[in-house]
């Protein structure tokens, strides 16, 4: 990991990794969180943000997927697991963490996708999140 990453970026990266692990391995949420927190770099992450995003997505995964699914240009099963994890985490932040400006959430999601996703995955994620932000935060003062 780059030393100049913020604690919040690290938390989002760890949340995406945890969501990825939980989805692929069908492990209990608490076990995945414990494994992630044992990473030697986790101490530099914002634990509160990691906990809110990871456990929030796990608790509301189907609700979040319902708001993402209509925006997809492909079937959910054709999404890469990383893109899916990033979209779920960002959708949770957009919907349930209004204190974070939507441009920050989208930018962070793009950067996390660049780190872990495929070559053009960040473009796909950006397109979906732009539409989602318009739906979930139509009155956000930072819009426009």
Residue frames as a rotation matrix with the C-alpha (Angstrom) as fourth column:
UNK 1
0.573 0.819 0.000 0.00
0.819 -0.573 0.000 0.00
0.000 0.000 -1.000 0.00
UNK 2
-0.044 -0.556 0.830 1.15
0.456 -0.751 -0.478 3.49
0.889 0.358 0.286 -0.77
UNK 3
-0.554 -0.238 -0.798 2.18
0.832 -0.124 -0.541 5.43
0.029 -0.963 0.267 2.34
UNK 4
-0.992 0.123 -0.003 0.25
-0.123 -0.992 -0.013 8.55
-0.005 -0.013 1.000 1.25
UNK 5
-0.380 0.912 -0.156 -3.17
0.304 0.282 0.910 6.94
0.874 0.298 -0.384 1.41
UNK 6
-0.370 0.345 0.863 -5.61
-0.791 -0.604 -0.098 8.42
0.487 -0.719 0.496 3.89
UNK 7
-0.895 0.107 0.434 -7.06
-0.254 0.678 -0.690 6.35
-0.368 -0.728 -0.579 6.71
UNK 8
0.079 0.996 -0.041 -10.46
-0.526 0.007 -0.850 6.65
-0.847 0.089 0.524 5.03
UNK 9
0.226 -0.069 -0.972 -9.14
-0.943 0.235 -0.236 5.36
0.245 0.969 -0.012 1.68
UNK 10
-0.801 -0.573 -0.174 -7.54
-0.493 0.796 -0.351 2.43
0.340 -0.195 -0.920 3.47
UNK 11
-0.585 0.660 0.470 -10.83
-0.319 0.346 -0.882 1.74
-0.745 -0.667 0.008 5.27
UNK 12
0.412 0.757 -0.507 -12.69
-0.774 -0.004 -0.634 1.69
-0.482 0.653 0.584 1.95
UNK 13
-0.135 -0.540 -0.831 -10.09
-0.838 0.509 -0.194 -0.62
0.528 0.670 -0.521 0.43
UNK 14
-0.956 -0.221 0.193 -10.35
-0.293 0.756 -0.585 -2.99
-0.017 -0.616 -0.788 3.37
UNK 15
-0.188 0.963 0.194 -14.16
-0.499 0.076 -0.863 -2.86
-0.846 -0.259 0.466 3.22
UNK 16
0.415 0.288 -0.863 -14.07
-0.909 0.167 -0.381 -3.84
0.035 0.943 0.332 -0.47
UNK 17
-0.559 -0.676 -0.480 -11.62
-0.609 0.728 -0.316 -6.65
0.562 0.116 -0.819 0.29
UNK 18
-0.835 0.298 0.462 -13.87
-0.283 0.488 -0.826 -7.86
-0.471 -0.820 -0.324 3.10
UNK 19
0.202 0.957 -0.209 -16.98
-0.699 -0.009 -0.715 -7.73
-0.686 0.290 0.667 0.90
UNK 20
0.120 -0.295 -0.948 -15.08
-0.896 0.380 -0.231 -9.64
0.428 0.877 -0.219 -1.79
UNK 21
-0.860 -0.506 -0.059 -13.96
-0.415 0.763 -0.495 -12.29
0.296 -0.401 -0.867 0.71
UNK 22
-0.541 0.729 0.420 -17.44
-0.386 0.229 -0.894 -12.63
-0.747 -0.646 0.158 2.19
UNK 23
0.370 0.725 -0.581 -19.03
-0.847 0.005 -0.532 -13.02
-0.382 0.689 0.616 -1.24
UNK 24
0.078 -0.413 -0.907 -16.55
-0.794 0.524 -0.307 -15.56
0.602 0.745 -0.287 -2.58
UNK 25
-0.780 -0.537 -0.321 -16.01
-0.236 0.728 -0.644 -17.65
0.580 -0.426 -0.694 0.53
UNK 26
0.235 0.967 -0.095 -19.44
-0.136 0.129 0.982 -17.47
0.962 -0.218 0.162 2.16
UNK 27
-0.580 -0.512 -0.633 -17.83
0.602 0.253 -0.757 -16.84
0.548 -0.821 0.162 5.55
UNK 28
0.419 0.706 -0.570 -19.59
0.908 -0.322 0.268 -15.29
0.006 -0.630 -0.776 8.54
UNK 29
0.684 -0.058 0.727 -19.33
0.189 -0.949 -0.254 -11.50
0.704 0.311 -0.638 8.56
UNK 30
0.896 -0.330 0.298 -17.61
-0.410 -0.350 0.842 -11.40
-0.174 -0.876 -0.449 11.95
UNK 31
0.512 -0.735 0.445 -14.94
0.505 0.677 0.536 -13.88
-0.695 -0.049 0.718 10.78
UNK 32
0.382 -0.343 0.858 -14.20
0.837 -0.264 -0.479 -11.86
0.391 0.902 0.186 7.65
UNK 33
0.806 -0.040 0.590 -13.93
-0.173 -0.970 0.171 -8.64
0.566 -0.240 -0.789 9.67
UNK 34
0.814 -0.528 0.243 -11.58
-0.156 0.204 0.966 -10.34
-0.560 -0.824 0.084 12.14
UNK 35
0.373 -0.682 0.629 -9.37
0.848 0.526 0.067 -11.59
-0.376 0.509 0.774 9.28
UNK 36
0.481 -0.145 0.865 -9.23
0.547 -0.720 -0.426 -8.14
0.685 0.678 -0.267 7.68
UNK 37
0.892 -0.084 0.443 -8.42
-0.350 -0.749 0.563 -6.43
0.285 -0.658 -0.698 10.99
UNK 38
0.707 -0.672 0.221 -5.48
0.246 0.527 0.814 -8.78
-0.663 -0.520 0.538 11.44
UNK 39
0.624 -0.489 0.610 -3.81
0.658 -0.093 -0.747 -7.33
0.422 0.868 0.264 8.32
UNK 40
-0.138 -0.805 -0.577 -0.57
0.971 -0.224 0.079 -5.59
-0.193 -0.550 0.813 9.28
UNK 41
-0.862 -0.198 0.466 -1.70
0.362 -0.885 0.294 -2.36
0.354 0.422 0.835 7.54
UNK 42
0.046 0.999 0.003 -5.17
0.728 -0.035 0.685 -2.21
0.684 -0.029 -0.728 9.12
UNK 43
0.000 -0.090 -0.996 -3.94
0.922 -0.385 0.035 -0.04
-0.387 -0.918 0.083 12.01
UNK 44
-0.880 -0.378 -0.289 -3.54
0.229 -0.869 0.439 2.80
-0.416 0.320 0.851 9.48
UNK 45
-0.625 0.730 0.278 -7.20
0.389 -0.018 0.921 2.50
0.677 0.683 -0.272 8.39
UNK 46
-0.616 0.564 0.549 -10.24
-0.755 -0.623 -0.207 4.28
0.225 -0.542 0.809 9.79
UNK 47
-0.981 0.176 -0.077 -11.79
0.191 0.940 -0.284 1.40
0.022 -0.294 -0.956 11.74
UNK 48
-0.427 0.873 -0.235 -15.06
-0.014 -0.266 -0.964 3.25
-0.904 -0.408 0.126 12.28
UNK 49
-0.029 0.379 -0.925 -15.57
-0.934 -0.341 -0.111 3.76
-0.357 0.860 0.364 8.53
UNK 50
-0.785 -0.301 -0.542 -14.53
-0.492 0.834 0.250 0.17
0.377 0.463 -0.802 7.75
UNK 51
-0.889 0.456 0.049 -17.02
0.281 0.626 -0.728 -1.15
-0.363 -0.633 -0.684 10.30
UNK 52
-0.187 0.865 -0.466 -19.86
-0.346 -0.502 -0.793 1.09
-0.919 0.013 0.393 9.09
UNK 53
-0.087 0.130 -0.988 -19.38
-0.993 -0.091 0.075 0.23
-0.080 0.987 0.137 5.42
UNK 54
-0.822 -0.297 -0.486 -18.62
-0.392 0.914 0.106 -3.49
0.413 0.278 -0.867 5.71
UNK 55
-0.851 0.524 -0.025 -21.28
0.377 0.577 -0.724 -4.37
-0.365 -0.626 -0.689 8.26
UNK 56
-0.254 0.769 -0.586 -23.75
-0.446 -0.631 -0.635 -1.91
-0.858 0.100 0.503 6.70
UNK 57
-0.307 0.088 -0.948 -23.43
-0.937 0.149 0.317 -3.51
0.169 0.985 0.037 3.28
UNK 58
-0.948 -0.071 -0.310 -23.64
-0.042 0.994 -0.099 -7.00
0.315 -0.081 -0.946 4.72
UNK 59
-0.677 0.728 -0.107 -26.86
0.261 0.101 -0.960 -6.10
-0.688 -0.678 -0.258 6.54
UNK 60
0.211 0.796 -0.567 -28.43
-0.252 -0.517 -0.818 -4.35
-0.945 0.315 0.091 3.54
UNK 61
-0.740 -0.660 0.134 -26.88
-0.064 0.267 0.961 -6.21
-0.670 0.702 -0.240 0.58
UNK 62
-0.453 0.598 0.661 -30.16
0.865 0.474 0.165 -7.16
-0.215 0.647 -0.732 -1.11
UNK 63
0.590 0.647 -0.482 -31.65
0.537 -0.761 -0.364 -3.65
-0.603 -0.044 -0.797 -0.68
UNK 64
0.041 -0.679 -0.733 -28.52
-0.342 -0.699 0.628 -2.08
-0.939 0.225 -0.261 -2.12
UNK 65
-0.818 -0.334 0.469 -28.45
0.256 0.519 0.815 -4.51
-0.516 0.787 -0.339 -5.04
UNK 66
0.071 0.935 0.347 -32.06
0.922 0.071 -0.380 -3.57
-0.379 0.347 -0.857 -5.83
UNK 67
0.719 0.196 -0.666 -31.10
0.059 -0.973 -0.223 0.08
-0.692 0.121 -0.712 -6.28
UNK 68
-0.296 -0.900 -0.320 -27.98
-0.463 -0.158 0.872 -0.79
-0.836 0.406 -0.370 -8.31
UNK 69
-0.391 0.067 0.918 -29.46
0.472 0.871 0.138 -3.48
-0.790 0.487 -0.372 -10.57
UNK 70
0.648 0.723 0.240 -31.61
0.558 -0.236 -0.796 -1.18
-0.519 0.649 -0.556 -12.79
UNK 71
0.689 -0.446 -0.572 -28.52
-0.525 -0.851 0.032 0.88
-0.500 0.278 -0.820 -13.63
UNK 72
-0.206 -0.825 0.526 -26.43
-0.171 0.560 0.811 -2.08
-0.963 0.077 -0.257 -14.80
UNK 73
0.191 0.194 -0.962 -25.86
-0.970 -0.113 -0.216 -2.77
-0.150 0.974 0.167 -18.49
UNK 74
-0.432 -0.343 -0.834 -25.21
-0.450 0.884 -0.130 -6.43
0.782 0.319 -0.536 -17.71
UNK 75
0.619 0.640 -0.454 -26.56
0.028 0.560 0.828 -9.16
0.785 -0.525 0.329 -15.48
UNK 76
0.694 -0.329 0.640 -25.36
-0.720 -0.314 0.619 -9.11
-0.002 -0.891 -0.455 -11.87
UNK 77
0.788 -0.379 0.485 -23.70
0.177 0.894 0.411 -12.49
-0.589 -0.238 0.772 -12.40
UNK 78
0.577 -0.572 0.583 -21.54
0.736 0.055 -0.674 -10.88
0.353 0.819 0.453 -15.11
UNK 79
0.806 -0.325 0.495 -20.17
-0.445 -0.884 0.145 -8.22
0.390 -0.337 -0.857 -12.74
UNK 80
-0.185 -0.882 -0.433 -16.66
0.081 0.425 -0.902 -8.78
0.979 -0.202 -0.008 -11.50
UNK 81
0.343 0.326 -0.881 -16.68
0.848 0.295 0.440 -9.50
0.403 -0.898 -0.176 -7.75
UNK 82
-0.618 -0.620 -0.484 -14.53
0.753 -0.643 -0.138 -6.39
-0.226 -0.450 0.864 -7.18
UNK 83
-0.833 0.367 0.413 -16.84
-0.041 -0.787 0.616 -4.11
0.551 0.497 0.670 -9.19
UNK 84
0.156 0.938 -0.309 -19.81
0.331 0.245 0.911 -5.53
0.931 -0.244 -0.273 -7.31
UNK 85
0.091 -0.195 -0.977 -18.12
0.995 0.065 0.080 -4.96
0.048 -0.979 0.200 -3.92
UNK 86
-0.889 -0.447 -0.098 -17.16
0.447 -0.894 0.023 -1.39
-0.098 -0.024 0.995 -4.85
UNK 87
-0.563 0.749 0.350 -20.67
-0.069 -0.465 0.882 -0.60
0.823 0.473 0.314 -6.12
UNK 88
0.316 0.690 -0.651 -22.27
0.628 0.363 0.689 -2.00
0.712 -0.626 -0.318 -2.97
UNK 89
-0.229 -0.492 -0.840 -19.91
0.955 -0.282 -0.096 -0.08
-0.190 -0.824 0.534 -0.67
UNK 90
-0.981 -0.161 0.113 -20.40
0.186 -0.945 0.269 3.19
0.063 0.285 0.957 -2.57
UNK 91
-0.265 0.957 0.120 -24.18
0.102 -0.096 0.990 2.70
0.959 0.275 -0.072 -2.77
UNK 92
0.243 0.292 -0.925 -24.24
0.916 0.245 0.318 2.23
0.319 -0.924 -0.208 0.99
UNK 93
-0.600 -0.546 -0.585 -22.26
0.709 -0.701 -0.072 5.42
-0.370 -0.458 0.808 1.54
UNK 94
-0.887 0.298 0.352 -24.41
0.034 -0.718 0.695 7.39
0.460 0.629 0.627 -0.91
UNK 95
-0.005 0.993 -0.118 -27.63
0.170 0.117 0.978 6.22
0.985 -0.015 -0.169 0.71
UNK 96
0.662 0.366 -0.654 -26.75
0.585 0.293 0.756 5.88
0.469 -0.883 -0.020 4.38
UNK 97
-0.014 -0.730 -0.684 -23.88
0.898 -0.310 0.312 8.31
-0.440 -0.609 0.660 4.99
UNK 98
0.674 0.411 0.614 -25.14
0.689 -0.650 -0.321 11.70
0.267 0.639 -0.721 3.79
UNK 99
0.797 -0.427 -0.428 -22.41
-0.001 -0.708 0.706 13.50
-0.604 -0.562 -0.565 5.73
UNK 100
-0.315 -0.909 0.273 -19.91
0.342 0.160 0.926 12.36
-0.885 0.385 0.261 3.07
UNK 101
0.049 0.328 -0.943 -20.17
-0.698 -0.664 -0.268 14.46
-0.714 0.672 0.196 -0.11
UNK 102
0.797 0.366 0.480 -21.14
0.012 0.786 -0.618 12.33
-0.604 0.498 0.623 -3.09
UNK 103
0.755 -0.566 -0.330 -18.13
-0.491 -0.155 -0.857 13.46
0.434 0.810 -0.395 -5.23
UNK 104
-0.161 -0.812 0.560 -15.83
-0.985 0.171 -0.035 12.09
-0.068 -0.557 -0.828 -2.51
UNK 105
0.206 0.322 0.924 -17.65
-0.364 0.902 -0.233 8.75
-0.908 -0.289 0.303 -2.47
UNK 106
0.979 0.199 0.035 -17.51
-0.034 0.333 -0.942 8.43
-0.199 0.922 0.333 -6.26
UNK 107
0.458 -0.879 -0.131 -13.84
-0.747 -0.302 -0.592 9.45
0.481 0.369 -0.795 -6.45
UNK 108
-0.201 -0.524 0.828 -12.88
-0.886 0.457 0.074 7.01
-0.417 -0.719 -0.556 -3.71
UNK 109
0.534 0.480 0.696 -14.81
-0.143 0.863 -0.485 4.20
-0.833 0.159 0.530 -5.44
UNK 110
0.937 -0.242 -0.253 -12.99
-0.266 -0.024 -0.964 4.94
0.227 0.970 -0.087 -8.70
UNK 111
0.092 -0.979 0.184 -9.60
-0.934 -0.149 -0.326 4.87
0.346 -0.142 -0.927 -6.96
UNK 112
-0.084 -0.062 0.995 -10.38
-0.647 0.762 -0.007 1.62
-0.758 -0.644 -0.104 -5.13
UNK 113
0.842 0.430 0.325 -11.52
-0.025 0.633 -0.774 0.07
-0.538 0.644 0.544 -8.42
UNK 114
0.671 -0.679 -0.296 -8.29
-0.579 -0.231 -0.782 1.19
0.462 0.696 -0.549 -10.10
UNK 115
-0.170 -0.772 0.612 -6.36
-0.981 0.194 -0.028 -0.51
-0.097 -0.605 -0.790 -7.29
UNK 116
-0.456 0.021 0.890 -8.20
-0.373 0.903 -0.213 -3.84
-0.808 -0.429 -0.404 -7.29
UNK 117
0.487 0.848 0.209 -10.34
-0.124 0.304 -0.945 -4.03
-0.865 0.434 0.253 -10.43
UNK 118
0.257 -0.292 0.921 -9.84
0.871 0.483 -0.090 -4.71
-0.419 0.825 0.379 -14.11
UNK 119
-0.640 -0.694 0.330 -8.38
0.765 -0.536 0.357 -2.31
-0.071 0.481 0.874 -16.65
UNK 120
-0.748 0.399 0.531 -11.52
-0.043 -0.827 0.561 -0.29
0.663 0.397 0.635 -17.40
UNK 121
-0.256 0.674 -0.692 -13.56
0.871 0.472 0.137 -1.28
0.420 -0.568 -0.708 -14.35
UNK 122
-0.624 -0.034 -0.781 -13.26
0.553 -0.725 -0.410 2.22
-0.553 -0.687 0.471 -12.90
UNK 123
-0.940 0.311 -0.142 -15.05
-0.322 -0.667 0.671 3.70
0.114 0.677 0.727 -15.94
UNK 124
-0.372 0.820 -0.435 -17.95
0.292 0.548 0.784 1.29
0.881 0.165 -0.444 -15.48
UNK 125
-0.251 0.211 -0.945 -18.13
0.968 0.073 -0.240 2.03
0.019 -0.975 -0.222 -11.74
UNK 126
-0.892 -0.131 -0.433 -18.01
0.174 -0.983 -0.062 5.78
-0.417 -0.130 0.899 -12.39
UNK 127
-0.789 0.613 -0.050 -20.91
-0.257 -0.256 0.932 5.61
0.558 0.748 0.360 -14.85
UNK 128
-0.122 0.752 -0.647 -23.11
0.618 0.568 0.544 3.61
0.776 -0.334 -0.534 -12.48
UNK 129
-0.307 -0.049 -0.950 -22.32
0.929 -0.233 -0.288 5.78
-0.207 -0.971 0.117 -9.45
UNK 130
-0.999 0.020 -0.045 -22.97
-0.032 -0.963 0.269 9.04
-0.038 0.270 0.962 -11.32
UNK 131
-0.405 0.907 -0.114 -26.49
-0.142 0.060 0.988 7.78
0.903 0.416 0.105 -12.10
UNK 132
-0.005 0.378 -0.926 -26.96
0.817 0.536 0.214 6.44
0.577 -0.755 -0.312 -8.57
UNK 133
-0.744 -0.320 -0.587 -25.86
0.616 -0.668 -0.417 9.73
-0.259 -0.671 0.694 -6.98
UNK 134
-0.876 0.465 0.125 -28.39
-0.311 -0.744 0.591 11.61
0.368 0.479 0.797 -9.13
UNK 135
-0.057 0.890 -0.453 -31.13
0.109 0.457 0.883 9.26
0.992 0.001 -0.123 -7.90
UNK 136
0.121 0.072 -0.990 -30.15
0.900 0.413 0.140 9.08
0.418 -0.908 -0.015 -4.24
UNK 137
-0.239 -0.304 -0.922 -29.05
0.729 -0.683 0.036 12.69
-0.641 -0.664 0.385 -3.75
UNK 138
0.067 0.309 0.949 -31.03
0.940 -0.338 0.044 14.83
0.334 0.889 -0.313 -6.18
UNK 139
0.874 0.348 0.339 -30.97
0.222 -0.907 0.359 17.82
0.432 -0.239 -0.870 -3.81
UNK 140
0.337 -0.833 -0.438 -27.32
0.881 0.116 0.458 17.58
-0.331 -0.541 0.773 -2.80
UNK 141
0.814 0.023 -0.580 -25.96
-0.015 -0.998 -0.062 21.14
-0.580 0.059 -0.812 -2.83
UNK 142
-0.198 -0.973 -0.117 -22.77
-0.293 -0.056 0.955 19.93
-0.935 0.224 -0.274 -4.51
UNK 143
-0.063 0.253 0.965 -24.70
0.793 0.600 -0.106 18.66
-0.606 0.759 -0.239 -7.56
UNK 144
0.791 0.406 0.457 -24.54
0.611 -0.540 -0.578 20.71
0.012 0.737 -0.675 -10.75
